[in-house]
Amino acid sequence: MKRATYEDVLNAPEDKVAEILDGELVLSPRPTARHALTSSELGMAVGNPFHRGIGGPGGWWILDEPELHFGDETAVPDLAGWRRERMPAVPDEAYFTLAPDWVCEVLSPSTERVDRGKKLKAYAAAGVTHAWLVKPSDRTLEVLRLREGAWTIVALWEDTAVVRAEPFEAIELELGRLWADPQPPAPSSPDAG
């Protein structure tokens, strides 16, 4: 089998997220509204205190869907974060070659197998130290830490728990905010008098 190249990523259909994992081109559908909502909510919850320093310690770059290049591998996590002490400035390229300190994958039926398998393997090989797996359908947050080249489950929370999850334990994270219904509420009808 011919190994995929970055040219394959560049030539992928625009409606797909293209990655190279284990030498294979992996095409995933663009995120659904619920997936995007969960990712956005989490990005704001972590980004304000850690990226912007609002209500938290700052010191991180938190980015949505950055393209990561680890040698011949190309991965696109839903969210990723770098400690500014390791990456003082965001590079001007369209991708990152420095492995992030943290990645987050929002799991969906079409991506969970790849996210838990090939992507976690690529992140471990690159030296990413923390990974979060968020599953909106089950309302869970799974926190993983890399130890001696293997992922260890540090915590698993669900539903509306208020948690302190590494590496962002300086803040409380309200999981219930991640599961918000993406549909706007129906307009209320005036009371019939």
Backbone as CSV, one residue per row, in Angstrom:
resi,resn,N_x,N_y,N_z,CA_x,CA_y,CA_z,C_x,C_y,C_z
1,MET,0.843,-1.186,0.000,0.000,0.000,0.000,0.888,1.250,0.000
2,LYS,0.555,2.193,-0.846,1.301,3.451,-0.945,1.010,4.315,0.282
3,ARG,2.079,4.823,0.888,1.919,5.692,2.058,1.372,7.047,1.616
4,ALA,0.466,7.580,2.397,-0.109,8.894,2.098,0.953,9.970,2.309
5,THR,0.794,11.054,1.581,1.701,12.195,1.712,0.892,13.447,2.021
6,TYR,1.582,14.505,2.358,0.888,15.756,2.650,0.141,16.272,1.427
7,GLU,0.594,15.923,0.253,-0.119,16.286,-0.979,-1.537,15.708,-0.961
8,ASP,-1.683,14.504,-0.400,-3.014,13.888,-0.272,-3.907,14.713,0.656
9,VAL,-3.326,15.252,1.726,-4.086,16.109,2.641,-4.547,17.361,1.910
10,LEU,-3.635,17.974,1.169,-3.966,19.208,0.449,-5.023,18.983,-0.632
11,ASN,-5.070,17.789,-1.201,-6.017,17.485,-2.269,-7.322,16.876,-1.764
12,ALA,-7.482,16.753,-0.459,-8.698,16.154,0.105,-9.904,17.059,-0.135
13,PRO,-11.087,16.475,-0.181,-12.302,17.293,-0.343,-12.428,18.316,0.798
14,GLU,-12.910,19.488,0.472,-13.011,20.568,1.464,-13.987,20.267,2.590
15,ASP,-14.922,19.363,2.371,-15.898,19.051,3.411,-15.415,17.951,4.358
16,LYS,-14.137,17.588,4.270,-13.560,16.544,5.116,-12.377,17.098,5.909
17,VAL,-12.143,16.517,7.083,-10.920,16.766,7.836,-9.958,15.674,7.394
18,ALA,-8.820,16.058,6.833,-7.855,15.100,6.310,-6.665,14.983,7.259
19,GLU,-6.317,13.747,7.584,-5.186,13.476,8.462,-4.407,12.298,7.895
20,ILE,-3.126,12.198,8.271,-2.323,11.032,7.915,-1.944,10.354,9.221
21,LEU,-2.443,9.143,9.408,-2.202,8.378,10.628,-1.745,6.980,10.241
22,ASP,-0.628,6.557,10.769,-0.037,5.260,10.404,0.182,5.157,8.895
23,GLY,0.545,6.257,8.262,0.829,6.252,6.833,-0.390,6.246,5.939
24,GLU,-1.582,6.278,6.535,-2.838,6.183,5.781,-3.577,7.517,5.818
25,LEU,-4.141,7.913,4.687,-4.981,9.102,4.643,-6.312,8.773,5.309
26,VAL,-6.672,9.540,6.328,-7.928,9.344,7.048,-8.788,10.579,6.805
27,LEU,-9.959,10.372,6.237,-10.889,11.459,5.965,-12.070,11.338,6.914
28,SER,-12.357,12.404,7.636,-13.480,12.422,8.577,-14.433,13.527,8.170
29,PRO,-15.726,13.332,8.442,-16.677,14.397,8.137,-16.429,15.615,9.017
30,ARG,-16.805,16.773,8.533,-16.732,17.976,9.356,-17.625,17.759,10.569
31,PRO,-17.303,18.386,11.689,-18.088,18.164,12.911,-19.553,18.578,12.770
32,THR,-20.424,17.842,13.481,-21.839,18.204,13.550,-21.985,19.433,14.446
33,ALA,-23.174,19.997,14.464,-23.429,21.182,15.297,-23.186,20.877,16.770
34,ARG,-23.669,19.730,17.259,-23.475,19.373,18.674,-21.991,19.211,18.996
35,HIS,-21.248,18.568,18.105,-19.808,18.386,18.257,-19.119,19.758,18.332
36,ALA,-19.444,20.631,17.382,-18.840,21.965,17.336,-19.205,22.779,18.575
37,LEU,-20.451,22.649,19.026,-20.875,23.373,20.223,-20.081,22.919,21.438
38,THR,-19.945,21.619,21.622,-19.179,21.099,22.757,-17.735,21.573,22.695
39,SER,-17.124,21.478,21.528,-15.744,21.917,21.363,-15.596,23.420,21.637
40,SER,-16.530,24.209,21.129,-16.481,25.661,21.346,-16.653,26.017,22.815
41,GLU,-17.622,25.373,23.476,-17.843,25.624,24.909,-16.592,25.291,25.713
42,LEU,-15.981,24.157,25.401,-14.778,23.755,26.119,-13.628,24.712,25.820
43,GLY,-13.508,25.123,24.566,-12.458,26.078,24.204,-12.578,27.384,24.970
44,MET,-13.812,27.868,25.131,-14.016,29.102,25.902,-13.740,28.876,27.387
45,ALA,-14.207,27.732,27.909,-14.041,27.449,29.336,-12.569,27.356,29.721
46,VAL,-11.755,26.774,28.857,-10.328,26.630,29.129,-9.550,27.833,28.590
47,GLY,-9.974,28.343,27.446,-9.242,29.431,26.792,-9.231,30.725,27.562
48,ASN,-10.387,31.117,28.109,-10.396,32.394,28.844,-9.397,32.400,29.992
49,PRO,-9.402,31.421,30.903,-8.468,31.487,32.019,-7.020,31.150,31.656
50,PHE,-6.797,30.305,30.662,-5.435,29.869,30.380,-4.818,30.565,29.170
51,HIS,-5.576,30.797,28.112,-5.055,31.495,26.932,-5.036,33.004,27.180
52,ARG,-6.162,33.527,27.678,-6.297,34.970,27.864,-5.957,35.431,29.274
53,GLY,-5.927,34.523,30.238,-5.622,34.900,31.617,-6.784,35.558,32.335
54,ILE,-8.018,35.372,31.835,-9.205,35.944,32.469,-9.746,34.927,33.467
55,GLY,-9.635,35.229,34.745,-10.112,34.317,35.777,-9.231,33.097,35.963
56,GLY,-8.014,33.161,35.489,-7.092,32.033,35.614,-5.662,32.481,35.426
57,PRO,-4.737,31.533,35.437,-3.316,31.865,35.456,-2.692,32.260,34.123
58,GLY,-3.392,32.057,32.989,-2.771,32.343,31.693,-1.662,31.333,31.424
59,GLY,-0.744,31.709,30.536,0.434,30.891,30.281,0.288,29.813,29.220
60,TRP,-0.830,29.793,28.499,-1.056,28.775,27.477,-1.527,29.427,26.174
61,TRP,-1.327,28.716,25.076,-2.000,28.968,23.804,-3.033,27.855,23.662
62,ILE,-4.289,28.188,23.514,-5.360,27.206,23.316,-5.945,27.469,21.929
63,LEU,-5.889,26.479,21.055,-6.304,26.676,19.663,-7.307,25.620,19.215
64,ASP,-8.233,26.047,18.363,-9.220,25.164,17.745,-8.628,24.523,16.498
65,GLU,-8.774,23.230,16.392,-8.421,22.451,15.206,-7.076,22.813,14.579
66,PRO,-5.997,22.862,15.361,-4.698,23.130,14.744,-4.224,21.903,13.959
67,GLU,-3.537,22.132,12.893,-2.963,21.025,12.127,-1.587,20.731,12.711
68,LEU,-1.389,19.503,13.150,-0.144,19.085,13.786,0.630,18.171,12.854
69,HIS,1.916,18.427,12.704,2.775,17.569,11.892,3.798,16.916,12.807
70,PHE,3.740,15.599,12.887,4.688,14.808,13.659,5.425,13.913,12.667
71,GLY,6.509,14.392,12.087,7.185,13.618,11.042,6.245,13.452,9.865
72,ASP,5.937,12.197,9.507,5.042,11.915,8.379,3.569,11.913,8.774
73,GLU,3.279,12.051,10.057,1.901,12.038,10.547,1.324,13.458,10.516
74,THR,0.046,13.562,10.220,-0.671,14.837,10.275,-1.956,14.570,11.044
75,ALA,-2.143,15.301,12.140,-3.341,15.116,12.963,-3.989,16.467,13.210
76,VAL,-5.306,16.460,13.354,-6.062,17.680,13.628,-6.976,17.405,14.835
77,PRO,-6.504,17.733,16.051,-7.379,17.566,17.219,-8.443,18.656,17.233
78,ASP,-9.509,18.441,17.986,-10.533,19.475,18.118,-9.974,20.703,18.829
79,LEU,-9.172,20.472,19.855,-8.516,21.553,20.590,-7.110,21.091,20.946
80,ALA,-6.213,22.046,21.089,-4.860,21.727,21.556,-4.325,22.923,22.320
81,GLY,-3.411,22.639,23.224,-2.820,23.702,24.021,-1.329,23.500,24.209
82,TRP,-0.603,24.604,24.156,0.831,24.620,24.380,1.122,25.559,25.535
83,ARG,1.988,25.144,26.438,2.473,26.044,27.481,3.361,27.078,26.790
84,ARG,3.157,28.343,27.136,3.917,29.408,26.476,5.405,29.329,26.792
85,GLU,5.761,28.687,27.894,7.184,28.525,28.187,7.844,27.613,27.147
86,ARG,7.092,26.691,26.531,7.621,25.829,25.472,7.460,26.444,24.087
87,MET,6.397,27.218,23.893,6.135,27.862,22.603,5.794,29.326,22.890
88,PRO,6.814,30.181,22.995,6.575,31.584,23.371,5.703,32.362,22.393
89,ALA,5.717,31.984,21.113,4.900,32.670,20.108,4.280,31.628,19.187
90,VAL,3.123,31.951,18.650,2.467,31.067,17.682,3.190,31.231,16.351
91,PRO,3.629,30.122,15.739,4.357,30.236,14.467,3.459,30.764,13.352
92,ASP,4.082,31.254,12.313,3.355,31.857,11.198,2.987,30.837,10.120
93,GLU,3.339,29.572,10.305,3.009,28.531,9.330,1.554,28.088,9.505
94,ALA,1.078,27.306,8.542,-0.300,26.797,8.590,-0.416,25.561,9.465
95,TYR,0.692,25.096,10.024,0.683,23.897,10.852,1.739,24.032,11.954
96,PHE,1.685,23.093,12.890,2.593,23.102,14.033,3.448,21.839,14.000
97,THR,4.742,21.998,14.226,5.626,20.836,14.325,5.997,20.546,15.779
98,LEU,5.779,21.483,16.670,6.004,21.261,18.095,4.755,20.608,18.682
99,ALA,4.929,19.446,19.282,3.783,18.738,19.861,3.163,19.578,20.967
100,PRO,1.839,19.630,21.031,1.192,20.363,22.117,1.384,19.634,23.453
101,ASP,1.098,20.342,24.529,1.134,19.744,25.865,-0.178,19.043,26.173
102,TRP,-1.242,19.457,25.485,-2.586,18.937,25.732,-3.353,18.901,24.424
103,VAL,-4.115,17.833,24.220,-5.044,17.755,23.096,-6.403,17.328,23.624
104,CYS,-7.436,17.698,22.893,-8.791,17.273,23.228,-9.467,16.803,21.954
105,GLU,-10.061,15.632,22.048,-10.867,15.102,20.961,-12.310,14.998,21.441
106,VAL,-13.228,15.570,20.671,-14.650,15.425,20.938,-15.091,14.218,20.115
107,LEU,-15.512,13.174,20.808,-15.813,11.900,20.161,-17.213,11.891,19.557
108,SER,-17.296,11.363,18.353,-18.581,11.162,17.690,-18.561,9.757,17.109
109,PRO,-19.712,9.209,16.746,-19.734,7.844,16.200,-18.813,7.663,14.998
110,SER,-18.660,8.702,14.184,-17.836,8.563,12.983,-16.347,8.734,13.245
111,THR,-15.951,9.259,14.421,-14.526,9.505,14.670,-13.958,8.776,15.889
112,GLU,-14.792,8.225,16.745,-14.301,7.686,18.017,-13.229,6.612,17.846
113,ARG,-13.408,5.691,16.930,-12.429,4.615,16.761,-11.053,5.171,16.387
114,VAL,-11.025,6.109,15.453,-9.754,6.717,15.037,-9.185,7.579,16.169
115,ASP,-10.039,8.357,16.832,-9.561,9.226,17.919,-8.935,8.410,19.043
116,ARG,-9.588,7.321,19.447,-9.079,6.490,20.546,-7.900,5.618,20.116
117,GLY,-7.830,5.306,18.849,-6.795,4.408,18.352,-5.610,5.140,17.748
118,LYS,-5.695,5.361,16.449,-4.558,5.921,15.716,-4.129,7.300,16.216
119,LYS,-5.102,8.152,16.567,-4.715,9.503,16.986,-4.033,9.502,18.356
120,LEU,-4.591,8.759,19.318,-3.918,8.698,20.625,-2.521,8.091,20.487
121,LYS,-2.370,7.111,19.606,-1.054,6.518,19.353,-0.088,7.576,18.805
122,ALA,-0.555,8.380,17.845,0.295,9.438,17.272,0.646,10.487,18.318
123,TYR,-0.324,10.858,19.147,-0.054,11.855,20.190,0.964,11.323,21.193
124,ALA,0.849,10.067,21.571,1.811,9.476,22.519,3.204,9.449,21.905
125,ALA,3.320,9.030,20.654,4.622,8.960,19.993,5.270,10.342,19.884
126,ALA,4.442,11.381,19.743,4.962,12.748,19.627,5.298,13.356,20.985
127,GLY,4.851,12.723,22.078,5.159,13.228,23.407,4.140,14.183,23.990
128,VAL,2.912,14.200,23.453,1.841,15.000,24.059,1.611,14.410,25.453
129,THR,1.557,15.246,26.482,1.499,14.707,27.846,0.092,14.549,28.410
130,HIS,-0.891,15.283,27.881,-2.261,15.201,28.383,-3.239,15.124,27.217
131,ALA,-4.262,14.287,27.368,-5.318,14.184,26.363,-6.664,14.097,27.069
132,TRP,-7.636,14.788,26.503,-9.010,14.694,26.977,-9.848,14.098,25.861
133,LEU,-10.722,13.181,26.236,-11.703,12.620,25.318,-13.070,13.001,25.855
134,VAL,-13.774,13.808,25.088,-15.088,14.307,25.494,-16.118,13.629,24.604
135,LYS,-17.120,13.015,25.232,-18.138,12.297,24.453,-19.507,12.879,24.772
136,PRO,-19.992,13.797,23.928,-21.280,14.439,24.190,-22.443,13.458,24.318
137,SER,-22.455,12.392,23.519,-23.587,11.459,23.570,-23.691,10.754,24.926
138,ASP,-22.559,10.555,25.602,-22.553,9.933,26.925,-22.361,10.962,28.043
139,ARG,-22.144,12.209,27.654,-21.909,13.301,28.611,-20.740,12.982,29.544
140,THR,-19.586,12.599,28.925,-18.418,12.228,29.716,-17.172,12.996,29.302
141,LEU,-16.294,13.176,30.286,-14.947,13.710,30.081,-13.978,12.677,30.641
142,GLU,-13.119,12.174,29.766,-12.090,11.205,30.143,-10.749,11.932,30.060
143,VAL,-10.003,11.940,31.153,-8.722,12.644,31.222,-7.601,11.612,31.236
144,LEU,-6.671,11.764,30.289,-5.555,10.836,30.139,-4.230,11.566,30.341
145,ARG,-3.257,10.851,30.893,-1.896,11.377,31.050,-0.935,10.356,30.462
146,LEU,0.072,10.846,29.749,1.081,9.973,29.170,2.102,9.618,30.247
147,ARG,2.263,8.313,30.482,3.252,7.817,31.457,4.064,6.717,30.777
148,GLU,5.362,6.930,30.686,6.262,5.937,30.084,5.764,5.481,28.713
149,GLY,5.310,6.432,27.906,4.888,6.152,26.543,3.504,5.564,26.373
150,ALA,2.746,5.412,27.480,1.405,4.836,27.390,0.405,5.765,28.080
151,TRP,-0.820,5.771,27.585,-1.868,6.598,28.178,-2.443,5.921,29.419
152,THR,-2.573,6.702,30.477,-3.188,6.256,31.719,-4.428,7.101,31.949
153,ILE,-5.540,6.455,32.287,-6.753,7.204,32.614,-6.577,7.792,34.006
154,VAL,-6.629,9.112,34.093,-6.474,9.818,35.359,-7.824,10.021,36.023
155,ALA,-8.834,10.328,35.203,-10.175,10.587,35.744,-11.205,10.391,34.647
156,LEU,-12.414,10.067,35.084,-13.562,9.980,34.188,-14.733,10.602,34.923
157,TRP,-15.263,11.684,34.354,-16.390,12.386,34.960,-17.543,12.384,33.986
158,GLU,-18.742,12.591,34.523,-19.903,12.576,33.643,-20.949,13.590,34.074
159,ASP,-21.863,13.783,33.161,-23.074,14.569,33.354,-22.770,16.017,33.745
160,THR,-23.178,16.456,34.922,-23.042,17.870,35.295,-21.999,18.082,36.379
161,ALA,-21.062,17.160,36.505,-20.017,17.297,37.521,-19.257,18.606,37.329
162,VAL,-18.808,19.170,38.435,-17.912,20.328,38.422,-16.555,19.772,38.824
163,VAL,-15.573,19.910,37.921,-14.315,19.183,38.080,-13.097,20.103,37.982
164,ARG,-11.998,19.592,38.464,-10.678,20.185,38.258,-9.866,19.122,37.539
165,ALA,-9.672,19.327,36.246,-9.064,18.312,35.391,-7.682,18.753,34.924
166,GLU,-6.696,17.886,35.152,-5.342,18.237,34.723,-5.250,18.280,33.206
167,PRO,-4.462,19.153,32.653,-3.507,20.049,33.299,-4.100,21.416,33.675
168,PHE,-5.414,21.519,33.698,-6.076,22.807,33.964,-6.783,22.807,35.313
169,GLU,-6.206,22.137,36.297,-6.839,22.007,37.603,-6.909,23.313,38.381
170,ALA,-6.328,24.388,37.873,-6.419,25.686,38.549,-7.829,26.274,38.475
171,ILE,-8.674,25.712,37.609,-10.051,26.212,37.482,-11.044,25.076,37.660
172,GLU,-12.273,25.448,37.999,-13.364,24.479,38.006,-14.033,24.501,36.642
173,LEU,-14.286,23.333,36.120,-14.946,23.181,34.826,-16.321,22.570,35.065
174,GLU,-17.356,23.272,34.626,-18.736,22.795,34.760,-19.089,21.975,33.522
175,LEU,-19.096,20.662,33.675,-19.355,19.801,32.517,-20.730,20.030,31.908
176,GLY,-21.718,20.388,32.721,-23.061,20.615,32.198,-23.102,21.635,31.074
177,ARG,-22.184,22.593,31.087,-22.128,23.607,30.015,-21.758,23.000,28.658
178,LEU,-21.057,21.866,28.692,-20.605,21.251,27.438,-21.718,20.528,26.701
179,TRP,-22.789,20.204,27.398,-23.842,19.389,26.796,-25.051,20.221,26.375
180,ALA,-24.946,21.516,26.371,-26.082,22.390,26.056,-26.693,22.013,24.716
181,ASP,-27.998,22.109,24.640,-28.725,21.808,23.409,-28.420,22.893,22.385
182,PRO,-27.936,22.516,21.179,-27.601,23.531,20.180,-28.815,24.223,19.563
183,GLN,-30.017,23.715,19.821,-31.214,24.325,19.257,-31.658,25.492,20.126
184,PRO,-32.010,26.616,19.532,-32.499,27.730,20.344,-33.847,27.361,20.970
185,PRO,-34.147,27.915,22.126,-35.443,27.604,22.745,-36.586,28.128,21.873
186,ALA,-37.690,27.428,21.935,-38.868,27.851,21.170,-39.394,29.155,21.765
187,PRO,-39.862,30.050,20.917,-40.398,31.298,21.454,-41.601,31.007,22.352
188,SER,-41.660,31.739,23.426,-42.790,31.518,24.348,-44.015,32.240,23.812
189,SER,-45.150,31.632,24.047,-46.395,32.250,23.592,-46.922,33.134,24.706
190,PRO,-47.529,34.242,24.336,-48.069,35.115,25.374,-49.195,34.396,26.108
191,ASP,-49.292,34.698,27.373,-50.355,34.098,28.196,-51.713,34.576,27.682
192,ALA,-52.588,33.622,27.535,-53.963,33.985,27.147,-54.718,34.342,28.417
193,GLY,-55.152,35.544,28.506,-55.669,36.085,29.648,-56.884,35.808,30.254
